[in-house]
Amino acid sequence: MSAAPVTDVSTATWVRVCAFDALFPDRGAAALVGGRQVALFRLAGDADTVHAIGHRDPYSGANVMARGLVGTVGDVAVVVSPMHKQRFRFQDGAAVDDPSVTVGVWATRVVDGAVEVACAPLVEPSAGP
């Protein structure tokens, strides 16, 4: 059973996941947060921002999103699934070509050089197409 989506990050329960410096720019890393697999991304150009999305690709069902390619569609940052090449926006987890399909999105913060992720997602992932 998953927790209800976070609506107020000020009351969220946070989990310390890794050192910020352990994440390489534009490369993903997988972590277990609140019993769910999450893909973390530190984007080049973002001084101290980490994005956390669901690690499960909703099209294939495989936990592979941390191995996706980082890019942009216009000026929107996305990750491209390594399975079927669907693009997902970091900001809301929606697939670029079908916004009804989403990966989850988790709130993150960097505290004293460590990445923390909220236990409950901001956006729940969809079951798939």
C-alpha positions in Angstrom: 0.0 0.0 0.0 1.4 3.4 -0.9 1.2 6.6 1.0 -1.2 9.4 -0.1 0.4 11.9 -2.4 2.1 14.8 -0.7 0.2 18.1 -0.9 2.3 20.0 1.6 6.0 19.3 1.6 6.5 21.2 4.9 4.8 18.3 6.7 6.3 15.5 4.6 8.4 12.7 6.0 11.9 12.8 4.4 14.4 10.0 3.8 18.1 10.7 3.4 19.1 8.8 0.3 22.7 9.7 -0.6 25.3 12.5 -0.8 24.6 15.1 -3.4 28.1 14.7 -4.8 27.4 10.9 -5.3 25.0 11.8 -8.2 26.6 12.6 -11.5 25.1 15.3 -13.7 22.7 14.0 -16.3 22.9 10.4 -15.1 20.3 8.6 -13.0 20.6 6.5 -9.9 18.0 4.3 -8.3 16.9 4.4 -4.6 14.3 2.8 -2.4 12.1 5.4 -0.7 9.2 4.4 1.4 9.2 0.9 -0.1 9.1 2.2 -3.7 11.8 2.4 -6.3 12.7 6.0 -7.3 15.0 7.3 -10.0 17.1 10.3 -9.0 18.6 12.8 -11.5 21.0 15.7 -10.9 20.7 17.8 -14.1 23.7 19.7 -15.4 23.2 23.4 -14.9 21.0 22.9 -11.9 23.3 24.0 -9.1 21.8 22.0 -6.2 18.6 20.5 -7.6 17.7 16.8 -7.7 14.7 15.4 -9.5 13.0 12.2 -8.3 10.7 10.2 -10.5 9.3 6.7 -10.4 11.8 4.1 -11.5 9.1 1.9 -13.2 8.5 2.5 -16.9 4.7 2.5 -17.2 4.8 1.2 -20.8 7.0 -1.8 -20.2 6.6 -2.3 -16.4 10.4 -2.6 -16.0 12.3 -0.7 -13.4 14.7 1.1 -15.7 14.0 4.9 -15.6 17.3 5.6 -13.8 19.0 4.3 -16.9 17.2 6.7 -19.2 18.7 9.5 -21.2 18.3 13.1 -20.0 17.3 15.7 -22.6 14.9 18.5 -23.3 11.7 19.0 -25.4 11.8 22.7 -26.1 12.9 24.1 -22.8 11.4 21.3 -20.7 13.7 18.8 -19.1 12.8 15.1 -19.8 14.1 11.6 -19.3 13.8 9.1 -22.2 12.9 5.6 -21.2 15.6 3.1 -22.3 12.8 0.5 -23.1 10.5 2.1 -25.7 11.9 5.6 -25.8 8.9 7.5 -24.3 9.8 10.9 -22.9 8.7 11.9 -19.4 8.8 15.4 -18.0 10.6 15.8 -14.7 8.2 18.5 -13.5 5.0 16.5 -13.5 6.0 12.9 -14.6 3.7 13.1 -17.7 4.7 11.4 -20.9 5.3 14.0 -23.6 3.3 12.2 -26.2 0.5 11.0 -23.9 0.1 13.1 -20.7 -2.4 10.6 -19.2 0.5 8.2 -18.7 2.8 9.3 -15.8 5.7 8.1 -13.8 5.5 9.3 -10.1 7.2 12.5 -9.0 8.7 12.9 -5.5 9.7 16.1 -3.7 13.5 16.4 -3.0 15.7 18.7 -1.1 19.4 18.9 -0.4 20.3 19.3 3.3 23.9 19.6 4.5 25.2 18.0 1.2 22.8 15.1 1.4 19.8 14.3 -0.9 16.5 13.8 0.9 13.3 12.5 -0.8 9.8 12.8 0.6 8.3 9.4 1.4 5.0 10.0 -0.4 4.9 11.2 -4.0 3.7 14.5 -5.3 2.3 12.7 -8.3 1.2 9.1 -8.3 2.4 7.0 -11.3 -0.3 5.8 -13.7 -0.8 2.1 -14.2 0.3 2.4 -17.8 -1.5 2.9 -21.1 
